Amino acid sequence: MRVVYPAHPLVAWYLKRTGFRAITLPWKTVHMLDDPHLNHGLLQHEAIHVEQIERLGPFKFTVLYLWYLLRHGYWDNPLEIEARNRSGHH
């Protein structure tokens, strides 16, 4: 897992626009707006997404994530639920 802090400017723009603080991309790169040393819970949450990518593969993870997002929304996305439950970061 590679952590990019501060997030790349284009990714930072997206995060600020959507209200999120971090995002994990399919190539196991985590972009964070917050210092990962100060927001360990969020970093743990994103690390679960990296585990999901390793388990499912980047293509399947991306397709499933987007499908779940369209079908269930962000909060009820099974991959997000797993990440929240396992990391304790809500």
Buried (B, 14 or more C-beta within 10 A) or exposed (E): BEBBBEBEEEBBEBBEEEEBBBBBBBEBBBBBBBEBEEBEEBBBBBBBBBBBBEEBEEEEBBEBBEEBBEEBEEEEBEBBEBBBEBBEBE
